Amino acid sequence: MTYVLRMTKHVSKFLALIVVLLLVLLIVLLSPWFVGNASAQSFWTKKVPETQAEVELSYAPLVRQASPAVVNVYTKKTVTTRNTMRDLFGRRFTTGPGAEQRVQNSLGSGVIVASDGVIVTNNHVIEGADEFLVVLSDRREYPAELILADERTDLAVLRIDTGGDSLPALEYADTRTVEVGDLVLAIGNPFGVGQTVTSGIISATARTDVGISDFAFFLQTDAAVNPGNSGGALVNARGQLVGINTAIFSRSGGSNGIGFAIPAEMVRRVVDAAVNEGMIVRPWLGLKGQSVTFDIARAQGLTRPVGVIVSEVYDDGPADRAGLRRGDLVLSIDDREVFDQSGLKFLAATQSPGEQVNLNILRGGRERAVTIQLAVPPGATEADLVLLEGRHPFTGAEVAELSPRLAEELGRDPFETGILVTRIQRRAYAWRVVRPGDLILSVDGETISTLDDLERVLNRKPGRWQIEIDRNGRRISGTVTL
């Protein structure tokens, strides 16, 4: 019994020692937290503003500077409609007195970019409209004329007669330096409620997979942008124009925090072309490329996928004259990285024909610098369209030789060749054979490259033609007899 008591006393002393040691260790571990927490509380402690600047800290001065240059754009469009009904077999027939006309009104936003009354907005804001009215932030109203509408960039340029008054205008920001995280404000007229300002950041740059326009290279922002904001301004902390708000990603029609803006560098290019030339002629590089996958990057000795591989070079085009070859990997243009054909195309299109751009390419494992002088794509334009007449399968079709320039104007592949059907007259025989957008490839076994080729074959008048066309990448062939 004595032995048991002695063991119990030793165990008690041992346990007490362990408890003391644990308490000391706990105090040592928690002491930095108390100190850090005290300093954190000190850092975040609210205090009474000590200066007038601290009292007035807000976006208000920035908004006062930028908002007068953002306007409302009202459009009117006269639409002719007919009263129609369907019978039991689904056939349409007209009822009532005939055609009726009604006026459709729409509203968007715009930005004054020149003090003499030059305004830029989205093409989809004014598309198809007959009349334009611009209302300034101070409620002054001006009728506007359309100088240029560019569907491919979704930009339009208007001009108003200010009567000699100088208007507030936004200067362009250098969007080459825009980074994710930069503070921006979106100014516009969402839902027609009046001018509204929302704040956010640039959440992504160089978005090329949006599919809004042919020259897709958008700035993405989480600033709330809603219907009616189209054509409005996205400005930076200096009150400069970063971009024109053009679209949102939304399943409900409202803002989900993903908005897209056309960068100011493209806006400036379109505005300058509208004011100085009255039309926009886009330069081109004269090459076709494909994006780099991870496997291709690894084969090229790159640590990550970047650049565009040159798959085709147009003979005697800018790239050909500069010495580019198939298989070259274009890493950057004017020190700006590219990741796909859309980005390369956009950056070239922000320049003017005759200007030079510097490409950094990878060839044979070695980087090289190449200077390319941009040029206007060669060949026919939309002004060279020809209406086919006579007794043959293409009677009533409007066609043109598909050239790089015409392809660029129409948003097609500049490397396509053949005779393009652009339009067909109503009730023309050609409707039985072709559709607008078709490429006439061959007739009676002869390849058709020029209008002379086509006219020569059609004028043989055999009464029977073997025709091959390309429709949306699918080849269709058949025989037509007249």
C-alpha positions as CSV (number, residue, x, y, z in Angstrom):
1,M,0.0,0.0,0.0
2,T,2.9,2.4,0.8
3,Y,4.4,1.7,-2.7
4,V,1.1,2.6,-4.4
5,L,0.9,6.0,-2.6
6,R,4.4,6.9,-3.5
7,M,3.8,6.1,-7.2
8,T,0.7,8.2,-7.2
9,K,2.6,11.2,-5.7
10,H,5.2,10.9,-8.5
11,V,2.6,10.7,-11.2
12,S,0.8,13.8,-9.9
13,K,4.1,15.7,-9.9
14,F,4.8,14.6,-13.5
15,L,1.4,15.5,-14.7
16,A,1.6,18.9,-13.1
17,L,4.9,19.6,-14.8
18,I,3.5,18.7,-18.2
19,V,0.5,21.0,-17.7
20,V,2.9,23.9,-16.8
21,L,5.0,23.2,-19.9
22,L,2.0,23.2,-22.1
23,L,0.7,26.5,-20.7
24,V,4.1,28.1,-21.3
25,L,4.2,26.8,-24.9
26,L,0.7,28.1,-25.6
27,I,1.6,31.5,-24.3
28,V,4.7,31.6,-26.6
29,L,2.7,30.6,-29.6
30,L,-0.2,33.0,-29.1
31,S,1.9,36.1,-28.2
32,P,2.7,37.0,-31.8
33,W,-1.0,36.7,-32.7
34,F,-1.9,39.2,-30.0
35,V,0.8,41.6,-31.2
36,G,-0.1,41.2,-34.9
37,N,-3.8,41.5,-34.1
38,A,-3.2,44.7,-32.2
39,S,-1.2,46.2,-35.0
40,A,-3.9,45.1,-37.5
41,Q,-6.6,46.7,-35.4
42,S,-4.4,49.8,-35.3
43,F,-4.1,49.8,-39.1
44,W,-7.9,49.4,-39.7
45,T,-9.0,51.6,-36.9
46,K,-11.4,54.2,-38.2
47,K,-10.5,57.8,-37.6
48,V,-12.0,61.2,-38.2
49,P,-10.8,62.7,-41.5
50,E,-8.2,65.4,-40.8
51,T,-8.1,67.2,-44.2
52,Q,-10.6,68.4,-46.7
53,A,-9.2,66.0,-49.3
54,E,-9.9,63.1,-47.0
55,V,-13.4,64.2,-46.4
56,E,-14.2,64.5,-50.1
57,L,-12.4,61.3,-51.2
58,S,-14.7,59.9,-54.0
59,Y,-15.1,59.4,-57.7
60,A,-17.1,62.6,-58.0
61,P,-14.3,64.8,-59.5
62,L,-13.6,62.1,-62.1
63,V,-17.3,61.8,-63.0
64,R,-17.7,65.6,-63.2
65,Q,-14.8,65.6,-65.7
66,A,-15.9,62.6,-67.9
67,S,-19.7,62.5,-67.8
68,P,-20.4,65.6,-69.9
69,A,-18.8,64.0,-72.8
70,V,-21.2,61.0,-72.7
71,V,-24.4,61.5,-74.6
72,N,-27.7,59.8,-75.3
73,V,-28.3,58.7,-78.9
74,Y,-31.9,58.4,-80.0
75,T,-32.8,56.8,-83.4
76,K,-35.9,56.5,-85.5
77,K,-36.6,53.9,-88.1
78,T,-39.6,53.7,-90.3
79,V,-40.8,50.1,-90.8
80,T,-43.3,48.9,-93.4
81,T,-45.5,46.0,-92.4
82,R,-48.4,44.1,-94.0
83,N,-51.3,42.5,-92.3
84,T,-50.9,38.8,-93.1
85,M,-52.7,35.6,-92.0
86,R,-52.2,31.9,-92.7
87,D,-54.7,29.5,-94.1
88,L,-55.1,25.9,-92.9
89,F,-52.3,24.8,-95.1
90,G,-49.8,27.4,-93.6
91,R,-49.8,29.6,-96.7
92,R,-49.6,33.4,-96.1
93,F,-52.1,35.9,-97.6
94,T,-52.5,39.6,-97.2
95,T,-55.5,41.1,-95.5
96,G,-56.7,44.6,-94.9
97,P,-55.9,47.7,-96.9
98,G,-52.2,46.7,-97.5
99,A,-48.9,48.1,-96.2
100,E,-48.7,50.0,-93.0
101,Q,-45.9,52.2,-91.7
102,R,-44.8,52.5,-88.2
103,V,-41.9,54.2,-86.5
104,Q,-39.5,52.3,-84.2
105,N,-37.5,54.2,-81.6
106,S,-34.4,53.0,-79.9
107,L,-31.9,54.4,-77.4
108,G,-28.2,54.0,-76.9
109,S,-25.2,55.9,-75.6
110,G,-22.4,57.8,-77.4
111,V,-19.1,59.5,-76.6
112,I,-17.9,62.9,-77.8
113,V,-14.4,62.5,-79.0
114,A,-13.8,65.9,-80.7
115,S,-15.0,69.2,-79.3
116,D,-16.5,70.2,-82.7
117,G,-19.2,67.5,-82.4
118,V,-17.7,64.2,-83.5
119,I,-19.4,61.3,-81.6
120,V,-18.7,57.6,-81.6
121,T,-21.2,54.9,-80.7
122,N,-21.9,51.3,-81.6
123,N,-23.0,50.3,-85.1
124,H,-25.8,48.2,-83.6
125,V,-27.2,51.3,-81.9
126,I,-27.8,53.2,-85.2
127,E,-28.1,50.3,-87.6
128,G,-31.0,50.7,-90.1
129,A,-32.1,54.0,-88.5
130,D,-33.4,56.9,-90.6
131,E,-33.0,59.8,-88.1
132,F,-30.5,60.4,-85.2
133,L,-30.9,62.7,-82.3
134,V,-28.1,63.4,-79.8
135,V,-29.0,64.6,-76.3
136,L,-26.1,66.0,-74.2
137,S,-25.8,65.6,-70.4
138,D,-27.0,69.2,-69.9
139,R,-30.2,68.3,-72.0
140,R,-29.2,70.2,-75.2
141,E,-30.5,68.3,-78.3
142,Y,-28.9,68.2,-81.7
143,P,-29.9,66.3,-84.9
144,A,-27.0,64.2,-86.1
145,E,-25.7,62.9,-89.4
146,L,-24.0,59.5,-89.9
147,I,-20.5,59.8,-91.2
148,L,-19.4,56.2,-91.0
149,A,-20.9,52.9,-89.9
150,D,-18.6,50.0,-89.6
151,E,-20.4,46.7,-89.0
152,R,-17.1,44.7,-88.7
153,T,-15.9,46.6,-85.7
154,D,-19.4,47.5,-84.4
155,L,-18.6,51.2,-84.4
156,A,-20.3,54.2,-85.9
157,V,-19.3,57.8,-86.1
158,L,-21.9,60.7,-86.0
159,R,-21.4,64.4,-86.3
160,I,-23.6,67.2,-84.9
161,D,-23.6,70.9,-85.8
162,T,-22.7,72.7,-82.6
163,G,-23.1,76.2,-84.1
164,G,-19.5,77.0,-83.1
165,D,-19.8,75.9,-79.5
166,S,-17.0,73.8,-78.1
167,L,-18.2,70.6,-76.5
168,P,-16.5,68.6,-73.7
169,A,-14.7,65.6,-75.2
170,L,-12.8,62.6,-73.9
171,E,-9.2,62.0,-74.9
172,Y,-8.1,58.5,-75.8
173,A,-6.2,56.4,-73.3
174,D,-3.2,54.4,-74.3
175,T,-4.8,50.9,-74.1
176,R,-1.5,49.2,-74.7
177,T,-0.7,49.8,-71.1
178,V,-4.1,48.7,-69.7
179,E,-3.7,45.9,-67.1
180,V,-6.1,43.5,-65.3
181,G,-7.0,45.3,-62.0
182,D,-7.0,48.8,-63.4
183,L,-9.9,50.9,-62.0
184,V,-12.6,51.9,-64.6
185,L,-15.9,53.6,-64.7
186,A,-18.7,52.8,-67.1
187,I,-20.9,55.8,-68.1
188,G,-24.0,55.4,-70.2
189,N,-27.8,55.3,-70.1
190,P,-28.9,51.8,-69.1
191,F,-32.6,51.0,-69.7
192,G,-33.2,54.6,-70.5
193,V,-33.3,55.7,-66.9
194,G,-30.8,58.6,-67.5
195,Q,-27.1,58.9,-67.3
196,T,-25.6,56.4,-64.8
197,V,-22.1,55.7,-63.6
198,T,-20.9,52.3,-62.4
199,S,-17.4,51.3,-61.1
200,G,-15.3,48.3,-61.5
201,I,-12.0,47.0,-62.7
202,I,-10.5,45.6,-66.0
203,S,-11.1,41.9,-65.4
204,A,-9.4,40.7,-68.6
205,T,-7.7,42.1,-71.7
206,A,-7.4,40.9,-75.3
207,R,-10.6,38.8,-75.3
208,T,-10.7,37.4,-78.9
209,D,-13.2,34.5,-78.5
210,V,-16.3,36.7,-77.8
211,G,-17.6,36.5,-81.4
212,I,-19.3,40.0,-81.3
213,S,-17.4,41.4,-84.3
214,D,-14.9,40.4,-86.9
215,F,-12.1,42.3,-85.2
216,A,-12.6,40.8,-81.7
217,F,-10.1,42.0,-79.2
218,F,-12.1,43.2,-76.2
219,L,-11.4,44.6,-72.8
220,Q,-13.5,42.9,-70.2
221,T,-14.8,44.7,-67.1
222,D,-16.9,43.8,-64.1
223,A,-18.4,47.3,-64.0
224,A,-22.2,47.0,-64.3
225,V,-23.2,47.4,-68.0
226,N,-26.8,46.9,-69.1
227,P,-28.9,47.4,-72.2
228,G,-28.7,51.1,-73.1
229,N,-25.0,51.3,-72.1
230,S,-24.1,50.3,-75.6
231,G,-21.9,53.0,-77.1
232,G,-21.1,54.5,-73.7
233,A,-17.7,55.2,-72.3
234,L,-15.4,53.1,-70.3
235,V,-13.0,55.5,-68.7
236,N,-9.9,55.1,-66.5
237,A,-8.9,56.9,-63.3
238,R,-7.5,59.8,-65.3
239,G,-10.9,60.4,-67.1
240,Q,-9.5,59.1,-70.4
241,L,-11.5,56.9,-72.8
242,V,-10.4,53.3,-72.4
243,G,-13.1,51.8,-74.6
244,I,-16.6,51.8,-76.0
245,N,-19.0,49.5,-74.1
246,T,-20.5,47.2,-76.6
247,A,-21.8,43.9,-75.1
248,I,-22.4,41.9,-72.0
249,F,-22.4,38.2,-71.2
250,S,-25.8,37.5,-69.7
251,R,-28.4,34.7,-69.6
252,S,-31.1,37.0,-68.2
253,G,-30.5,40.3,-70.2
254,G,-29.1,42.0,-67.1
255,S,-25.5,42.6,-65.9
256,N,-23.7,39.6,-64.6
257,G,-20.5,41.4,-64.1
258,I,-19.0,40.5,-67.5
259,G,-19.0,43.4,-70.0
260,F,-17.0,43.9,-73.1
261,A,-15.6,47.2,-74.5
262,I,-13.9,48.0,-77.8
263,P,-10.4,49.3,-77.0
264,A,-9.7,53.0,-77.6
265,E,-7.0,52.3,-80.1
266,M,-9.5,50.8,-82.5
267,V,-12.0,53.5,-81.8
268,R,-9.4,56.2,-82.7
269,R,-8.6,54.4,-85.9
270,V,-12.2,54.3,-87.0
271,V,-12.9,57.9,-86.0
272,D,-9.8,59.2,-87.8
273,A,-10.8,57.3,-91.0
274,A,-14.4,58.6,-90.8
275,V,-13.3,62.2,-90.3
276,N,-10.3,62.4,-92.7
277,E,-11.2,59.9,-95.4
278,G,-15.0,59.2,-95.1
279,M,-14.3,55.5,-95.3
280,I,-12.1,52.9,-93.6
281,V,-9.5,50.9,-95.5
282,R,-7.9,48.3,-93.4
283,P,-4.4,47.3,-93.9
284,W,-3.4,43.6,-93.9
285,L,-0.3,41.5,-93.3
286,G,-0.9,39.1,-96.2
287,L,-0.7,35.9,-94.1
288,K,-2.9,33.3,-92.5
289,G,-2.1,31.7,-89.2
290,Q,-3.2,29.2,-86.6
291,S,-3.0,29.3,-82.8
292,V,-0.3,27.4,-80.9
293,T,-1.4,24.4,-78.8
294,F,0.6,23.1,-75.8
295,D,2.0,20.3,-77.9
296,I,3.1,22.7,-80.7
297,A,4.6,25.0,-78.1
298,R,6.6,22.2,-76.6
299,A,7.9,21.1,-80.0
300,Q,9.0,24.7,-80.6
301,G,10.9,24.8,-77.4
302,L,8.5,27.2,-75.7
303,T,7.4,26.9,-72.1
304,R,3.8,27.9,-72.8
305,P,1.5,28.3,-75.8
306,V,2.0,31.7,-77.4
307,G,2.0,33.1,-80.9
308,V,0.6,32.3,-84.3
309,I,2.0,29.8,-86.7
310,V,2.1,31.1,-90.3
311,S,0.2,28.6,-92.4
312,E,-0.1,30.6,-95.7
313,V,1.7,33.6,-97.1
314,Y,0.0,35.6,-99.9
315,D,2.3,36.0,-103.0
316,D,3.9,39.5,-103.2
317,G,1.9,40.6,-100.1
318,P,3.4,42.5,-97.1
319,A,4.5,39.4,-95.3
320,D,6.0,37.8,-98.4
321,R,8.0,41.0,-99.2
322,A,9.3,41.0,-95.6
323,G,10.5,37.5,-95.9
324,L,8.1,35.6,-93.8
325,R,7.6,31.9,-94.6
326,R,5.2,29.1,-93.8
327,G,6.0,27.6,-90.5
328,D,7.3,30.8,-88.9
329,L,5.9,31.5,-85.4
330,V,4.8,35.1,-84.8
331,L,5.3,35.8,-81.1
332,S,4.4,39.5,-80.9
333,I,3.6,42.5,-83.0
334,D,5.0,45.9,-81.8
335,D,6.1,44.1,-78.5
336,R,2.5,42.9,-77.8
337,E,2.1,39.2,-77.5
338,V,-0.4,37.5,-79.8
339,F,-2.2,34.2,-79.1
340,D,-4.4,33.7,-82.2
341,Q,-5.2,35.0,-85.7
342,S,-7.9,37.4,-84.3
343,G,-5.4,39.2,-82.1
344,L,-2.9,39.5,-84.9
345,K,-5.5,40.8,-87.2
346,F,-6.8,43.4,-84.7
347,L,-3.4,44.8,-83.9
348,A,-2.6,45.2,-87.6
349,A,-6.0,46.8,-88.2
350,T,-5.3,49.6,-85.7
351,Q,-2.6,50.9,-88.0
352,S,-3.0,52.7,-91.4
353,P,-1.9,51.4,-94.8
354,G,1.8,52.3,-95.4
355,E,2.7,52.2,-91.7
356,Q,5.3,49.7,-90.4
357,V,4.9,47.1,-87.7
358,N,7.6,45.1,-86.0
359,L,7.1,41.4,-85.6
360,N,9.1,39.1,-83.3
361,I,9.1,35.6,-84.9
362,L,10.6,32.3,-84.1
363,R,12.3,30.4,-86.9
364,G,14.4,27.3,-86.5
365,G,14.5,27.8,-82.8
366,R,15.9,31.3,-83.1
367,E,14.0,34.6,-82.5
368,R,14.2,37.2,-85.3
369,A,12.9,40.7,-85.7
370,V,11.0,41.4,-88.9
371,T,9.6,44.7,-90.1
372,I,6.5,44.7,-92.3
373,Q,5.1,47.6,-94.2
374,L,1.3,47.3,-94.1
375,A,-0.6,47.6,-97.4
376,V,-4.1,47.7,-98.7
377,P,-5.3,44.3,-99.8
378,P,-5.2,44.0,-103.6
379,G,-8.0,43.3,-106.0
380,A,-11.6,44.1,-106.6
381,T,-13.9,45.8,-104.1
382,E,-17.7,46.0,-103.7
383,A,-17.7,48.8,-106.3
384,D,-16.7,46.2,-108.9
385,L,-19.9,44.1,-108.6
386,V,-21.4,42.8,-111.9
387,L,-25.0,41.8,-112.6
388,L,-25.1,38.7,-114.9
389,E,-27.7,38.8,-117.7
390,G,-28.6,36.5,-120.5
391,R,-29.9,33.0,-120.9
392,H,-27.8,30.9,-118.5
393,P,-28.1,29.4,-115.0
394,F,-26.8,32.6,-113.2
395,T,-29.2,35.1,-114.7
396,G,-30.0,37.8,-112.2
397,A,-27.0,37.1,-109.9
398,E,-24.7,39.9,-108.8
399,V,-21.2,38.6,-108.7
400,A,-17.6,39.7,-108.2
401,E,-14.1,38.3,-108.5
402,L,-13.2,37.3,-104.9
403,S,-10.0,39.2,-104.1
404,P,-8.2,39.8,-100.8
405,R,-9.6,43.3,-100.6
406,L,-13.2,42.2,-101.3
407,A,-12.8,39.3,-98.9
408,E,-11.7,41.7,-96.2
409,E,-14.6,44.0,-96.8
410,L,-17.0,41.1,-96.6
411,G,-15.4,39.4,-93.7
412,R,-14.3,36.3,-95.7
413,D,-11.1,34.4,-95.9
414,P,-8.7,36.6,-98.1
415,F,-7.1,33.4,-99.5
416,E,-10.3,32.2,-101.1
417,T,-10.6,32.5,-104.9
418,G,-13.4,32.2,-107.3
419,I,-16.5,34.1,-108.4
420,L,-18.6,35.2,-105.4
421,V,-22.3,35.6,-105.6
422,T,-23.1,38.7,-103.5
423,R,-26.8,39.3,-104.3
424,I,-29.6,37.8,-106.5
425,Q,-32.5,39.8,-107.9
426,R,-36.0,38.9,-106.8
427,R,-37.5,36.0,-108.8
428,A,-34.4,35.6,-110.9
429,Y,-33.6,32.2,-112.4
430,A,-30.3,32.2,-110.4
431,W,-32.2,31.4,-107.2
432,R,-32.7,27.9,-108.5
433,V,-29.0,27.3,-108.7
434,V,-27.1,29.5,-106.3
435,R,-27.4,31.6,-103.1
436,P,-25.8,34.8,-101.9
437,G,-22.4,33.8,-100.5
438,D,-21.8,30.9,-102.9
439,L,-18.5,30.6,-104.7
440,I,-18.7,29.6,-108.4
441,L,-15.7,27.2,-108.7
442,S,-16.1,25.6,-112.2
443,V,-18.4,25.4,-115.2
444,D,-18.2,22.5,-117.6
445,G,-15.0,21.3,-116.0
446,E,-13.2,24.6,-116.4
447,T,-11.9,26.4,-113.2
448,I,-13.5,29.8,-112.9
449,S,-11.1,32.4,-111.5
450,T,-12.1,35.6,-113.2
451,L,-15.3,37.2,-114.6
452,D,-13.8,36.8,-118.1
453,D,-13.6,33.0,-117.5
454,L,-17.2,32.9,-116.4
455,E,-18.6,35.0,-119.3
456,R,-16.6,33.0,-121.9
457,V,-18.0,29.7,-120.7
458,L,-21.6,30.9,-120.3
459,N,-21.6,32.5,-123.8
460,R,-21.1,29.1,-125.5
461,K,-24.9,28.6,-125.1
462,P,-24.9,24.8,-125.0
463,G,-28.2,24.7,-123.2
464,R,-26.7,22.4,-120.6
465,W,-24.1,23.3,-118.0
466,Q,-22.1,21.2,-115.4
467,I,-21.7,23.5,-112.4
468,E,-19.6,23.2,-109.2
469,I,-20.0,25.7,-106.3
470,D,-18.8,26.1,-102.8
471,R,-21.5,26.8,-100.2
472,N,-20.3,27.4,-96.6
473,G,-17.2,25.1,-97.2
474,R,-19.2,22.3,-98.8
475,R,-18.8,21.6,-102.5
476,I,-22.0,21.1,-104.5
477,S,-22.1,20.0,-108.1
478,G,-24.9,19.3,-110.6
479,T,-26.2,19.8,-114.1
480,V,-28.5,22.6,-115.2
481,T,-30.5,22.5,-118.4
482,L,-32.3,25.4,-120.0
